[in-house]
Amino acid sequence: MDLTDSQAVVSVVAALAILAGLAGVVVPGLPALPLCWGGVLVWAVFGGAGPGRWAVLAAATVVVAGGTVVKYAWPGRNLKRTGVPTSSLLAGGLLGLVGFFVIPVVGLVLGFVGGVWGAERLRLGSNQLAWPATVQALKATGLSMLVELLTGLVVAALWVAGLLFA
């Protein structure tokens, strides 16, 4: 495999976008899957000719679309089953975002937990009822992050395979 300078630059840009996307799973403000997909898109469009690049982009598109659906549907179904409303998750998300800037990194988790717990405490009127709902919200968030990470890793693996064989 002999890369020209421009192909090497495009491949490095694609790799950086994919790495930023993988970091975006845990860093607020970085759109994880769009960055991963965008890296593959840049590589396919500007990296040189070849039908293999378009096949990798098509596969990455299908993986990202499916991963995005699963990322929201699976944890959402679990939360609906346990009775945690979307408003509690929004409260957790808002306080998590504020917490991220007040206490970098750790504040995200603390703010999310505090926001969900506070919203559930107001809704249910009891600490004993609010905590299990908060735990369910944390489990759903973790599941969503796991699905997003696995989707990003599959996209990265597709890109590496395309880089080697396309």
N, C-alpha and C positions, 0 to 999 in steps of 0.2 A: 504494500500500500504506500503510494508516494503522494504526499500532500503538497500542494502549492502553499505559498505563504498566506494567500487569502483564505484558502480552505482551513488552514491551521488556525487563523484568527477567528474564523466563524465557529470552528469546533471549540475553541477556548471560551468564546462568548456563550455558546450553547451550554457548555459544562458549567460555567458560572451561574447562568440562569437556573439550571436544574439544581445546583447546590443551594442557591438562594431559595428556591422553591421548597426543597427539603427542610431547610432551616425555618421556612415560613410555617411549618406545621406547629412550631412552638413559639414563634415570634409574632406578636400581634402586628398587624399592618402589612405583612408580607403575604400576598395571595399565593398560597403554596402550589396548588395544582395548576392555576393559570401560568405561573412562572415556569414550572416544569414543562408544560405543554408548549409554552412560548419558546423555550430553549430548543425543543425539537423542531418547531416551526421555522425558526431562524436557520437552523442547521439544514433543514430540507430545502428551503427556498434559496438560501445564499451559499450553501456549501458545495455546490457543483451539481453536475447532471447525474441522472441515474434513477431508474424506477424504484430501486430499493429504498431510497430516501423517502419517496412518497408513500411507500408501503409502511415504513416505520412511522411516519406522521399519521397515517390512517389508523394504524394499530394504537398509537398513543392517544389519538382522539377518542377512540372507542373506550379505551381504558379509563381516561379521565372522565368521560361522560358517565360511564357506569360507576366509577368510584365516587363521583359527586352525588349521584342518586343514592347510593348505598350509605354514604357518609351522613346524609340527612334522614333517610327513611328508617334505617335500622335503629339508631339511638332514639329517634323520635317516636317510633312505635313502642319501644320499651318505656319511654317516659309517659306516653299516653296510658299505657297499661297500669303504671303505678300512680297515675293521677297528678303528676307534676305539670302545672300549666306553663305555657310559653312565657307568660309575664314574669314568672320567677326566674326563668333563664335569662330574660332580657335584663332584669335587675342585676343578676349576677354578672352578666357581660358588661354592663355599664360600670358597675363598681370595680370589676376586674380591670377594665381599661383605665379607670382613674387610679386604681392601686398600682398599676404598672408604672405610671409616671411619678407617683408619690414615693413608692418604694420599688425601685427598679427590679424587675424579674419576679421577686418573691411577692410583690404587691399584687401581681396578676392573679395568682392562686388565692391569696388571702382575700382580695376584693371579690373574686368570684364566689368563694365559699360564703363570705359574709353577706353578699348580696342575695344569693339564693336562700340562705338561712333566714335572713331578715324578711324577705318577701313571703316565705313559707310560714314564718312565725306570725306575721300579720294576717295572713290568709287563714291559717289553721288555729291560731290563738293559743298554741301550746309549744313549749320547747321540745317535749317528748314526741310530738307529731312532726315538728319541723325538721329535726335532725335526720330521720330516715329519708325524707324527701330530698334533703340536701345530698345525702350519700348517693341516692339514685341519680341525681343530676350530675354528680361528679363521675359516676360510672358511665353515664351516657356521653359526657364530654370526653372521657378517656377513650371510649370506643370510637367516637367520631375521629379523634386525633389518630388513633391506630389505623383506621380505615384510610385516612388521608395519607399517612406515612407509607403504608403498604402500596397505595396507588402511585404515589410519587416514586417509590423504589422500583415498581414495575416499569414505569415510564423511563426511569434512568437506565434500567437494564435493557429495555428496547433500544434506547439511543446508543448504548455501548455496543450492542449487537449490530446495530446499523452502522456504527462507526467502523467496526471491524470487518463486516461482510458486505456492506452496500457500496 
